[in-house]
Amino acid sequence: MEVRDRERAFAVVKSFVLFSLLLILINTSCASTRQEAIKETPTSISAIPTSTNPASRSCKPTLDDGISPSYKPDAPERTIVGNGHVVTGVVLSSKDCQPIAHAKLEFWPEEGDLGHPDSSRATFFTDQNGQYRFECNMPDHIHMRISAPGYRTIGVNSYHPNGAAGGTFDIVLAPE
């Protein structure tokens, strides 16, 4: 195995371990406890909500990985850019663990040898319960930029589905 191959394999294993730890933290601090339908808007589709009871969890801010150099502003507003993988979640405030309605999410998946195709870039918003749903072709990972008025904008590159058809990624924003 060449040095590059070993480095890439190590990076993949490291990313998987970090993502697994992040999922454990998120599932521990922001556990889903009930299901309900949400009102559909042009950029939201029904998803499994996360409890909005702040007493049931602590909400530490999601780690800001920084905005990827592959970021391009003004991606089209849409929630479906392919099929094969669905990611859902809720955007919460670290201040009171309450959902943030109308938070802006910008996603750009990396798709194998295609990189970050413009056809897979999307901008959408959380619904009134802070929930979102995004569907794309099976990605290696999904870059995310999340913003909301009164909160710090963050970049996230911690979502790596590892071949799963779906996943949940809750995001916690800190006030400015």
C-alpha positions as CSV (number, residue, x, y, z in Angstrom):
1,M,0.0,0.0,0.0
2,E,1.4,3.4,-1.0
3,V,1.9,6.2,1.5
4,R,-1.0,8.1,-0.1
5,D,-3.3,5.1,0.2
6,R,-2.4,4.6,3.9
7,E,-2.9,8.4,4.6
8,R,-6.3,8.3,2.9
9,A,-7.3,5.2,4.7
10,F,-6.2,6.7,8.0
11,A,-8.2,9.9,7.2
12,V,-11.3,7.9,6.5
13,V,-11.0,5.9,9.7
14,K,-10.3,9.1,11.7
15,S,-13.4,10.8,10.1
16,F,-15.5,7.7,10.9
17,V,-14.4,7.7,14.5
18,L,-14.9,11.4,14.9
19,F,-18.3,11.2,13.3
20,S,-19.3,8.2,15.5
21,L,-18.3,10.2,18.6
22,L,-20.3,13.2,17.4
23,L,-23.3,11.0,16.8
24,I,-23.1,9.6,20.3
25,L,-22.8,13.2,21.7
26,I,-25.7,14.4,19.7
27,N,-27.9,11.4,20.5
28,T,-27.1,11.8,24.2
29,S,-27.7,15.5,24.4
30,C,-30.5,15.9,21.8
31,A,-32.4,12.6,21.9
32,S,-35.5,12.2,19.8
33,T,-38.5,11.3,21.9
34,R,-41.6,11.8,19.8
35,Q,-42.9,11.9,16.3
36,E,-45.3,14.4,14.7
37,A,-46.1,15.7,11.2
38,I,-44.8,19.1,10.2
39,K,-46.3,21.6,7.9
40,E,-44.7,21.3,4.5
41,T,-43.2,24.5,2.9
42,P,-41.4,24.9,-0.4
43,T,-38.1,23.8,1.4
44,S,-39.3,21.5,4.1
45,I,-40.7,18.0,4.0
46,S,-42.0,15.9,6.9
47,A,-39.3,14.6,9.1
48,I,-39.0,13.0,12.5
49,P,-38.7,15.9,15.0
50,T,-36.5,16.1,18.0
51,S,-38.1,16.8,21.3
52,T,-38.3,20.5,22.1
53,N,-38.3,20.0,25.9
54,P,-35.2,21.9,27.0
55,A,-35.2,20.1,30.4
56,S,-34.5,16.7,28.6
57,R,-31.1,17.6,27.2
58,S,-28.2,20.0,27.2
59,C,-27.3,21.7,23.9
60,K,-23.6,22.3,23.4
61,P,-22.9,24.3,20.2
62,T,-22.0,22.2,17.1
63,L,-18.3,22.4,16.4
64,D,-17.6,25.0,13.7
65,D,-15.3,23.2,11.2
66,G,-15.0,26.4,9.2
67,I,-16.5,27.0,5.7
68,S,-15.0,24.8,3.1
69,P,-13.1,26.4,0.2
70,S,-15.5,24.5,-2.1
71,Y,-18.4,26.7,-0.8
72,K,-20.3,28.7,-3.4
73,P,-23.0,31.2,-2.3
74,D,-26.5,31.4,-3.8
75,A,-27.2,27.8,-4.4
76,P,-30.7,27.2,-5.6
77,E,-33.5,26.8,-3.0
78,R,-34.4,23.1,-3.0
79,T,-34.4,20.1,-0.7
80,I,-34.0,17.3,-3.2
81,V,-31.0,17.1,-5.5
82,G,-30.8,13.3,-6.1
83,N,-31.8,10.1,-4.4
84,G,-30.3,7.4,-2.3
85,H,-29.6,9.3,0.9
86,V,-31.8,11.4,3.2
87,V,-30.5,13.5,6.1
88,T,-32.9,15.0,8.6
89,G,-32.4,17.0,11.8
90,V,-33.3,20.0,13.8
91,V,-31.4,23.3,14.4
92,L,-31.4,24.3,18.0
93,S,-30.2,27.2,20.1
94,S,-27.5,26.6,22.6
95,K,-29.0,29.3,24.8
96,D,-32.2,27.5,25.7
97,C,-32.2,24.3,23.5
98,Q,-35.2,25.6,21.6
99,P,-35.6,25.0,17.9
100,I,-34.6,27.8,15.5
101,A,-37.3,28.4,12.9
102,H,-36.2,29.6,9.4
103,A,-32.5,28.8,9.9
104,K,-30.7,28.9,6.6
105,L,-28.9,25.7,5.6
106,E,-26.6,25.4,2.6
107,F,-25.5,21.9,1.7
108,W,-23.1,20.7,-0.9
109,P,-22.4,17.0,-1.0
110,E,-19.2,15.4,-2.2
111,E,-20.1,12.7,-4.6
112,G,-17.2,10.3,-5.2
113,D,-15.1,11.3,-8.2
114,L,-17.5,14.1,-9.1
115,G,-16.4,16.4,-6.3
116,H,-19.1,19.0,-5.4
117,P,-21.3,19.3,-8.5
118,D,-23.3,22.4,-8.8
119,S,-26.4,20.2,-9.5
120,S,-26.1,18.9,-6.0
121,R,-25.8,22.2,-4.2
122,A,-28.9,23.4,-2.3
123,T,-30.2,26.2,0.0
124,F,-33.2,25.6,2.3
125,F,-34.7,26.6,5.6
126,T,-35.9,24.9,8.7
127,D,-39.6,24.8,9.3
128,Q,-41.4,26.4,12.3
129,N,-40.1,23.6,14.5
130,G,-36.5,24.0,13.5
131,Q,-36.6,20.8,11.4
132,Y,-35.1,20.1,8.0
133,R,-34.9,17.3,5.4
134,F,-32.4,17.0,2.5
135,E,-32.2,14.3,-0.1
136,C,-29.2,13.7,-2.4
137,N,-27.3,11.0,-4.2
138,M,-25.1,8.9,-1.9
139,P,-22.4,11.3,-0.7
140,D,-19.0,10.7,0.7
141,H,-19.8,13.6,3.0
142,I,-21.9,16.7,3.0
143,H,-20.5,20.2,3.6
144,M,-22.9,22.4,5.5
145,R,-23.2,26.1,6.2
146,I,-25.8,27.0,8.8
147,S,-26.9,30.5,9.7
148,A,-29.8,32.3,11.5
149,P,-30.3,35.9,12.6
150,G,-28.8,36.5,16.0
151,Y,-26.6,33.3,15.8
152,R,-23.0,32.6,14.8
153,T,-22.8,31.2,11.3
154,I,-20.9,27.9,11.2
155,G,-19.5,25.5,8.6
156,V,-19.7,21.8,9.2
157,N,-17.9,18.9,7.6
158,S,-18.7,16.3,10.2
159,Y,-21.5,14.4,8.4
160,H,-20.2,11.2,6.8
161,P,-23.0,8.7,6.1
162,N,-20.6,5.7,5.5
163,G,-23.0,4.1,3.0
164,A,-26.2,4.5,5.1
165,A,-29.3,5.4,3.2
166,G,-30.2,8.0,5.8
167,G,-29.0,9.8,8.8
168,T,-29.9,12.4,11.4
169,F,-27.7,15.4,12.1
170,D,-28.9,17.9,14.7
171,I,-27.2,21.2,14.7
172,V,-26.8,23.6,17.7
173,L,-26.0,27.3,17.1
174,A,-24.6,29.7,19.6
175,P,-26.0,33.2,19.9
176,E,-23.8,36.0,18.5
